[in-house]
Amino acid sequence: MPLAKMLLIACGTLSVALGVLGVFLPVLPTTPFLLLAAACYARSSEKLYEWLLGNRWFGHYIRDYREGKGIPLRRVAVAIALLWLTIGYTAIVAVSLWWVRLALLAIAGGVTVHLLRSRRARHVPPRPDA
């Protein structure tokens, strides 16, 4: 197996692992990691690519993106609520340095903006050649 293929499979597998962690950790985004995994697998292993697209837990993230659906509103709402609960608790209770609190709140704000924008994101299909 060529080195490039092995590296793409390794990168795709790492991206799937990070995407799985992103389901449980609000600061770590799930969808971008799964999209990266799909891109890596598409270039290296048809079998892994088909497995990812057909996966009952993660395949819908990639299919929704490819179809231009964005992130469903319910998922966005849950992600934002969990994000602010966990980061808010950490910033208020667990951290005493003001600049770390500020950094955590800035991260939460940035992730919130990203999630809200991705909700409205729509895929524009390519124009047919005339």
Order of alpha helices (4+ residues) and beta strands (2+ residues): alpha-alpha-alpha-alpha-alpha-alpha
